[in-house]
Amino acid sequence: MKSEHMTTMGVAERAPPRAATGGFRRDRFTWANYLALALFSYFLSIQGNIIPFLRDEFALSYRVVSLHPAALAAGLIVCGLLGERVVAWLGRDGALALALAGICGGAALLGLASTAAASVAGCLLIGAPGGLVLVVVPAALAERHGADRAIALGEANAASYAASLTATVAIGLFVASGESWRSGLALGLELAAVAVARYAVDPVSEGKPRGGTSSGRLPAAYWAYWATLFCVIALEYCTLLWGPEVLERTQGLSRAAAATAAAAFAAAMLTGRLFTAALLRRVAGRRLFLASLALTLPGFLLYWGVRQPALSVVGLFALGLGIAQLYPLALGFAIGVAGKLEGAASARASLASGVAILSMPTVLGALADAVGLQRACLLLPALTAASGLCFAAARTLERRERA
């Protein structure tokens, strides 16, 4: 493997992208970007796990509690709108450093907070500037690996799910052993400090120097893929956030048992993304996307329609396996049609994440209040159908643009 040579500015020189799936290699640059995304995901997930503790400590209403994930999603939206300009100004290394500083600062503020205003501000900092990780990493990996970008993005998201599970387990173990939930934040900060120290000595974010951004408009096909991204992210987060409640209400499980059983979804997501490379060596990306969409339907029917807890959990696992490939594949397609505008494409994809996470789980909750949780869950197959329609439109536009 050839070593990367650093410029005097500390940014790795651009290397030619990988062209063939069989030649995919996880070099130092790739692993470092996986780590950055994993760190962001650790703190993104842990704020959801500590909200019940914050609610008890500060005697918060549900309305105030909801401001925490809303602040984080709002931060992601800000990064989606402005992230490309920040990267053009600071370069990818500078933007990544700012993101890690924001994540660490937000986590520290969250851990030290004595009021709801401070804890909400901590979540906002994790979202922005921490969300710049979602702007830098996909674009950098896509540029580095070229035609193999779907593999890199899939594995990066597998690393993020592993980090999310680590956050959940860490909080549980610390609390069970009599420690404060804040120990989970401290663990994440220690891991982030190690990463920051390494990046300071050996920067790895290869890409454009300051001011090096491409001009032009993203093509229509990109925006159709953007809509696909919105739908699949909404599908993932609606299932993830409402899974425990669905198992408790529809299957009669206790709250603790439902929370444990719902981990089947996260386990399936992690499993599916770990096998991204193997699957893409055998199946074309677009066929894999359609097959994954198709798998979500029988999974949903078992999860939603069978009054048997064990089968419902099996359905939730199958649903997770189907959803697992959708986001990295859709993101790869979107960045692929953007051409030289991969930085703008990655930033706008972050916007899709923020808007979907902020809006759609809330929509499902509003539907549950209006028509009941069972009927409200029909939003999931509706999102699956919408994903398929948006994907078909994107493929049509992509062919026309290439003609």
VEXVEXPA-392643 format. One line per 10 residues: number of its first residue (from 1); for each residue x, y, z of C-alpha. Coordinates in steps of 0.5 Angstrom, whole numbers, padded with zeros to 4 digits, always signed. Each point is the difference from the previous one (the first is absolute). Layout:
<nodes>
NUM = X Y Z; ...
</nodes>
This chain:
<nodes>
1 = +0000 +0000 +0000; +0003 +0007 -0002; +0000 +0005 +0006; -0003 +0006 +0000; +0004 +0007 -0001; -0002 +0006 +0004; +0000 +0007 -0003; +0003 +0005 +0004; -0007 +0002 +0002; -0001 -0006 +0004
11 = -0005 -0003 -0005; +0001 -0006 -0004; +0001 +0000 -0007; -0005 -0002 -0005; +0001 -0008 -0002; -0004 -0003 -0006; -0006 -0003 +0002; -0001 -0007 +0000; -0004 -0003 -0006; -0002 -0007 +0001
21 = -0003 -0004 +0005; +0005 -0005 +0000; +0005 +0005 +0002; -0003 +0003 +0006; +0005 +0001 +0006; -0001 +0003 +0007; +0006 +0004 +0000; +0002 +0005 +0006; -0004 +0005 -0003; -0006 -0004 +0000
31 = +0000 -0003 +0007; +0001 +0008 +0002; -0006 +0002 -0003; -0004 -0006 +0003; +0002 +0002 +0007; -0002 +0007 -0001; -0007 -0002 -0002; +0000 -0005 +0006; +0002 +0005 +0005; -0006 +0005 -0003
41 = -0005 -0006 +0000; +0002 -0002 +0007; -0002 +0007 +0003; -0006 +0000 -0005; -0002 -0006 +0003; +0001 +0001 +0008; -0004 +0006 +0000; -0006 -0004 -0001; +0002 -0005 +0005; +0001 +0006 +0006
51 = -0006 +0004 -0002; -0004 -0004 +0006; +0005 +0001 +0005; +0000 +0008 -0002; -0008 +0000 +0000; +0001 -0003 +0007; +0005 +0004 +0003; -0003 +0007 -0003; -0007 -0002 +0001; -0001 +0001 -0008
61 = -0007 +0000 -0003; +0000 -0004 -0007; +0000 +0006 -0004; +0006 +0003 +0003; +0003 -0007 -0001; -0001 +0000 -0007; +0004 +0006 -0001; +0006 -0004 +0001; +0000 -0005 -0006; -0003 +0006 -0004
71 = +0006 +0005 +0002; +0004 -0006 -0003; -0004 -0001 -0006; +0000 +0008 -0001; +0008 +0000 +0000; +0000 -0005 -0005; -0004 +0004 -0005; +0004 +0006 +0001; +0006 -0004 -0002; -0004 -0003 -0006
81 = -0001 +0008 -0002; +0007 +0003 +0002; +0005 -0006 +0000; +0002 +0000 -0007; +0002 +0007 +0002; +0004 -0001 +0006; +0004 -0006 -0003; +0002 +0005 -0006; +0002 +0005 +0005; +0004 -0005 +0005
91 = +0001 -0006 -0005; -0002 -0007 +0002; +0005 +0000 +0006; -0002 +0006 +0003; -0007 -0002 -0001; +0001 -0006 +0004; +0004 +0003 +0005; -0006 +0005 +0001; -0005 -0006 +0000; +0004 -0004 +0006
101 = +0001 +0006 +0004; -0008 +0002 +0000; -0001 -0008 +0001; +0004 +0000 +0006; -0002 +0007 +0003; -0007 -0002 -0001; +0001 -0006 +0004; +0003 +0003 +0005; -0005 +0006 +0001; -0005 -0006 +0000
111 = +0003 -0004 +0005; +0001 +0007 +0005; -0007 +0003 -0002; -0004 +0002 +0006; -0005 +0003 -0004; -0004 -0003 -0006; +0002 +0006 -0004; +0007 -0002 +0001; -0001 -0007 -0002; -0004 +0002 -0006
121 = +0006 +0005 -0002; +0004 -0007 +0001; -0004 -0003 -0005; +0000 +0005 -0005; +0008 +0001 +0000; +0000 -0008 -0001; -0005 +0001 -0006; +0004 +0007 -0003; +0006 +0000 +0000; +0000 -0008 +0001
131 = -0004 -0001 -0006; +0006 +0002 -0004; +0002 -0007 +0000; -0006 -0002 -0004; +0003 +0005 -0005; +0007 -0002 +0000; +0000 -0007 +0000; -0005 -0002 -0005; +0003 +0004 -0005; +0007 -0002 +0002
141 = -0001 -0007 -0001; -0004 +0000 -0006; +0006 +0004 -0003; +0005 -0005 +0002; -0003 -0006 -0002; -0004 +0002 -0006; -0004 -0006 -0003; +0001 -0003 +0007; -0003 +0006 +0004; -0007 -0005 +0002
151 = +0005 -0005 +0003; +0004 +0006 +0004; -0007 +0003 +0002; -0003 -0006 +0002; +0006 -0002 +0005; +0000 +0007 +0002; -0007 +0000 +0002; +0001 -0007 +0003; +0006 +0003 +0005; -0005 +0005 +0002
161 = -0006 -0005 +0002; +0006 -0004 +0004; +0001 +0007 +0003; -0007 +0001 +0002; -0001 -0007 +0003; +0006 +0002 +0004; -0003 +0006 +0003; -0006 -0004 +0002; +0004 -0005 +0003; +0004 +0005 +0003
171 = -0005 +0003 +0004; -0004 -0006 +0002; +0007 -0003 +0003; +0002 +0007 +0003; -0007 +0001 +0004; -0001 -0008 +0001; +0007 +0000 +0004; -0002 +0007 +0004; +0004 +0005 -0004; -0004 +0006 -0003
181 = -0002 +0000 -0007; +0005 +0006 -0001; +0005 -0006 +0000; -0002 -0002 -0007; +0001 +0007 -0002; +0007 +0000 +0003; +0002 -0006 -0004; -0002 +0003 -0006; +0004 +0006 +0001; +0006 -0004 +0002
191 = -0001 -0004 -0007; -0001 +0007 -0004; +0007 +0003 +0004; +0004 -0006 -0003; -0003 +0001 -0007; +0001 +0007 +0000; +0007 -0001 +0003; +0002 -0004 -0006; -0003 +0004 -0005; +0004 +0006 +0003
201 = +0006 -0004 -0001; -0002 -0003 -0007; -0005 +0003 -0004; -0004 -0005 -0005; -0006 +0004 -0003; +0003 +0000 -0007; -0004 +0005 -0005; -0001 +0007 -0002; +0004 +0005 +0004; -0003 +0007 +0002
211 = -0004 +0003 -0005; +0000 -0006 -0005; -0007 -0001 -0001; -0004 -0001 -0006; -0005 +0004 -0003; -0006 -0002 -0004; -0007 -0003 +0002; -0002 -0007 +0002; -0003 -0003 -0005; -0008 -0002 +0000
221 = +0002 -0008 +0001; +0004 +0002 +0006; -0006 +0003 +0003; -0005 -0006 -0001; +0006 -0004 +0003; -0001 +0005 +0006; -0007 -0001 +0001; +0002 -0007 +0000; +0005 +0001 +0005; -0006 +0004 +0004
231 = -0005 -0006 +0000; +0005 -0005 +0002; +0003 +0004 +0006; -0007 +0001 +0002; -0001 -0007 -0001; +0006 -0002 +0004; -0001 +0005 +0006; -0008 -0001 +0001; +0001 -0008 +0001; +0006 +0002 +0004
241 = -0003 +0005 +0005; -0007 -0003 +0000; +0002 -0008 +0000; +0000 -0001 +0008; -0007 +0004 +0000; -0003 -0005 -0005; +0003 -0006 +0003; -0003 +0002 +0007; -0007 +0003 -0003; -0001 -0006 -0005
251 = +0003 -0006 +0003; -0001 +0001 +0007; +0007 +0000 +0002; +0003 +0004 +0006; +0003 +0006 -0001; +0007 -0003 +0002; -0001 -0006 -0004; -0003 +0004 -0006; +0007 +0005 +0000; +0004 -0006 +0000
261 = -0004 -0004 -0005; +0000 +0007 -0005; +0008 -0001 +0000; -0001 -0005 -0005; -0001 +0005 -0005; +0007 +0003 +0001; +0003 -0006 +0000; -0003 -0002 -0007; +0002 +0007 -0002; +0007 -0001 +0002
271 = +0000 -0007 -0003; -0002 +0002 -0007; +0005 +0006 +0000; +0005 -0005 +0002; -0001 -0004 -0006; -0001 +0006 -0005; +0007 -0002 -0004; -0002 -0007 +0000; -0007 +0001 -0003; +0003 +0006 -0005
281 = +0005 -0005 -0003; -0006 -0005 -0002; -0006 +0005 -0001; +0000 +0007 -0004; -0001 +0005 +0005; -0007 +0002 -0004; -0002 -0007 +0001; +0002 +0000 +0007; -0004 +0006 +0002; -0007 -0003 -0003
291 = +0001 -0007 +0003; +0001 +0004 +0007; -0006 +0004 -0001; -0004 -0006 -0002; +0003 -0004 +0006; -0003 +0006 +0005; -0007 -0002 -0002; +0000 -0007 +0003; +0004 +0002 +0006; -0005 +0005 +0001
301 = -0006 -0004 +0000; +0003 -0005 +0005; +0002 +0006 +0004; -0007 +0003 +0000; -0005 -0005 -0002; +0001 -0006 +0004; -0002 +0000 +0007; +0006 -0005 +0003; +0006 +0004 +0003; +0005 -0005 -0003
311 = -0002 +0001 -0007; -0001 +0007 +0001; +0007 +0001 +0002; +0003 -0005 -0006; -0004 +0005 -0004; +0003 +0006 +0003; +0007 -0003 -0002; -0002 -0002 -0007; -0002 +0008 -0001; +0006 +0002 +0003
321 = +0004 -0004 -0005; -0004 +0003 -0006; +0001 +0007 +0003; +0007 -0001 +0001; +0003 +0001 -0007; -0005 +0005 -0002; +0003 +0006 +0003; +0008 -0001 -0002; -0003 -0002 -0007; -0004 +0006 -0001
331 = +0005 +0004 +0002; +0005 -0003 -0005; -0004 +0001 -0006; -0002 +0007 +0002; +0008 +0002 +0001; +0001 -0004 -0006; -0004 +0004 -0005; +0002 +0007 +0003; +0007 -0001 -0003; +0005 +0005 +0002
341 = -0005 +0003 +0005; +0001 -0005 +0005; +0001 +0005 +0005; -0007 +0003 -0001; -0003 -0007 -0001; +0002 -0002 +0007; -0002 +0006 +0003; -0007 +0000 -0002; +0000 -0007 +0002; +0001 +0002 +0007
351 = -0006 +0005 -0001; -0004 -0006 -0002; +0002 -0004 +0006; -0002 +0006 +0005; -0007 +0001 -0003; -0002 -0007 +0000; +0003 -0001 +0007; -0004 +0006 +0002; -0006 -0001 -0003; -0002 -0007 -0002
361 = +0000 -0003 +0007; -0004 +0006 +0002; -0005 -0002 -0005; -0001 -0007 +0002; -0001 +0002 +0007; -0006 +0005 -0002; -0003 -0005 -0004; +0000 -0005 +0006; -0003 +0005 +0004; -0006 +0001 -0006
371 = -0001 -0007 -0002; +0004 -0004 +0005; +0007 -0003 -0001; -0002 -0006 -0003; -0003 +0003 -0006; +0006 +0006 +0000; +0005 -0005 -0001; -0003 -0001 -0007; +0005 +0006 -0002; +0006 -0005 +0000
381 = -0003 -0004 -0006; -0002 +0007 -0003; +0007 +0003 +0001; +0003 -0007 -0004; -0005 +0001 -0006; +0002 +0008 +0000; +0007 -0002 +0000; -0001 -0005 -0006; -0003 +0005 -0004; +0005 +0006 +0002
391 = +0005 -0005 -0002; -0003 -0002 -0007; -0001 +0007 -0001; +0008 +0001 +0001; +0002 -0005 -0005; -0005 +0003 -0005; +0003 +0007 +0001; +0007 -0003 +0000; +0000 -0004 -0006; -0003 +0006 -0004
401 = +0006 +0005 +0003; +0005 -0005 -0003; -0004 -0001 -0007
</nodes>
